[in-house]
Amino acid sequence: MRKLVIDSATEACSVALFEDDVLIAGECLTLGRGHAERLVPMIAALPDKGCASVIAVDIGPGSFTGIRVGLAAARALGLAWHAEVVGYESLALVAAMAKAQHPDQAIDVCMTGGHGEWFFQPFGGDGTALAGIESLTPELAIARSTARVIAGTQALGIAQHRRDAIALDLRPDARCLQLLPPGAFQANPRPSYGRAPDARLPAAA
């Protein structure tokens, strides 16, 4: 069974192709912007143009545009290939990547959010999430963090306030998908923006 992985929810943009849980090929770039222009050529450069029976896509939280680009590509290819599409969250993958380096350690994941806030989520030593994703001010995220290992794009921002902290400056990488536990995947994936929308529809009269 082949699985295509699409991850464009953050400033990193990555793709990977697995066969029977073995990585065949993949690429990871830190773009910041331009995911829409780079993602499809990256998929096309994979063996057999990335064709797979399962497509896993990062549903966020992260960049609004990056999340939508990844989901749109996954859904379009899923229809074209009659493939199953599943989703996973960016912070869960970062936690799994950190856990691979520091087994059995509790991990706090902290990623750049929107409007000056940070996405924060704690994970236990067994890799399970201890709470949901929150969008917090930097000050509140620093106050919430208690794990020795901190991972993500704002790990250094927290670690500088903690003498004993280990900071891992990580971004989601599609090539590391197999580190996620089976329960991390969602059927019929929907965007996970991590915070309430800034604009709201006017209330009904």
Residue pairs with C-beta under 8 A, 6 or more apart in sequence:
1 19
1 20
1 53
1 54
2 17
2 18
2 19
2 24
2 51
2 52
2 53
2 54
3 17
3 18
3 19
3 52
3 53
3 54
3 55
3 56
3 177
4 15
4 16
4 17
4 43
4 46
4 50
4 51
4 52
4 54
4 55
4 56
4 77
4 83
5 14
5 15
5 16
5 17
5 18
5 26
5 55
5 56
5 57
5 174
5 175
5 177
6 15
6 39
6 43
6 55
6 56
6 57
6 58
6 70
6 73
6 74
6 174
7 13
7 14
7 15
7 57
7 58
7 70
7 90
7 93
7 172
7 173
7 174
8 14
8 35
8 39
8 58
8 66
8 67
8 69
8 70
8 73
9 58
9 59
9 60
9 61
9 62
9 63
9 66
9 67
9 70
9 90
9 172
10 58
10 62
10 63
10 66
10 90
10 111
10 112
10 153
10 171
10 172
11 30
11 31
11 32
11 63
11 66
11 112
11 153
11 171
12 28
12 29
12 30
12 31
12 171
12 172
12 173
13 28
13 29
13 30
13 31
13 35
13 38
13 39
13 42
13 66
14 26
14 27
14 28
14 29
14 42
14 172
14 173
14 174
14 175
15 26
15 27
15 39
15 42
15 43
15 46
15 50
15 174
16 23
16 25
16 26
16 27
16 174
16 175
16 177
17 23
17 24
17 25
17 26
17 46
17 47
17 50
17 52
18 24
18 177
18 178
21 178
23 175
23 178
24 46
24 47
25 46
25 47
26 46
26 174
26 175
27 42
27 45
28 173
28 174
28 175
29 38
29 42
30 171
31 38
35 63
35 65
35 66
35 69
35 70
36 65
36 69
39 69
39 70
39 73
40 73
43 49
43 50
43 73
43 77
44 50
50 77
51 81
52 81
52 83
53 81
53 83
53 84
54 83
54 84
54 85
54 86
55 74
55 77
55 78
55 81
55 83
55 84
55 85
55 86
56 74
56 85
56 86
56 87
56 88
56 177
56 185
57 70
57 71
57 73
57 74
57 85
57 86
57 87
57 88
57 189
58 67
58 70
58 87
58 88
58 89
58 90
58 93
58 172
58 174
59 67
59 70
59 71
59 87
59 88
59 89
59 90
59 186
59 189
59 190
59 191
59 192
60 67
60 89
60 90
60 191
60 192
60 193
60 194
61 67
61 89
61 90
61 91
61 111
61 113
61 119
61 133
61 135
61 192
61 193
61 194
61 195
62 90
62 111
62 119
62 194
64 114
64 193
67 191
67 192
67 193
68 191
71 87
71 189
71 191
74 85
74 189
75 85
77 83
78 84
78 85
85 188
85 189
86 185
86 186
86 187
86 189
87 185
87 186
87 189
87 190
87 192
88 177
88 180
88 184
88 185
88 186
89 133
89 184
89 192
90 111
90 172
91 109
91 111
91 119
91 121
91 133
91 152
92 121
92 123
92 129
92 180
92 184
93 172
93 173
93 176
93 177
93 179
93 180
93 184
94 109
94 111
94 151
94 152
94 170
94 171
94 172
95 107
95 109
95 121
95 123
95 127
95 129
95 151
96 127
96 176
96 179
96 180
96 181
96 184
97 151
97 168
97 170
97 172
97 173
97 176
97 179
98 107
98 109
98 149
98 151
98 168
98 170
99 105
99 107
99 123
99 127
99 179
100 176
100 179
101 168
102 149
102 166
104 125
104 126
105 125
105 147
105 148
105 149
106 122
106 123
106 124
106 125
106 130
106 146
106 147
106 148
106 149
107 122
107 123
107 147
107 149
107 150
107 151
108 120
108 121
108 122
108 123
108 144
108 145
108 146
108 147
108 149
108 150
108 151
108 158
109 119
109 120
109 121
109 122
109 123
109 150
109 151
109 152
110 118
110 119
110 120
110 141
110 145
110 150
110 151
110 152
110 153
110 154
110 155
110 157
110 158
111 118
111 119
111 152
111 153
111 154
112 118
112 119
112 153
112 154
113 119
113 135
113 194
113 195
114 135
114 195
115 198
116 137
116 138
117 135
117 136
117 137
117 138
117 195
118 135
118 136
118 137
118 138
118 141
118 154
118 157
119 133
119 134
119 135
119 136
119 152
119 194
120 133
120 134
120 135
120 136
120 141
120 144
120 145
121 129
121 131
121 132
121 133
121 134
122 129
122 130
122 131
122 144
122 145
122 146
122 147
123 129
123 130
123 147
124 130
127 181
133 192
133 194
134 144
134 194
135 194
135 195
136 144
138 154
138 157
141 154
141 158
142 157
142 158
142 161
145 158
145 162
145 165
148 164
148 165
148 166
149 165
149 166
149 168
150 158
150 159
150 162
150 165
150 166
150 167
150 168
151 167
151 168
151 170
152 168
152 169
152 170
152 171
153 169
153 170
153 171
155 167
155 168
155 169
155 170
156 167
156 169
158 165
158 167
159 165
159 166
159 167
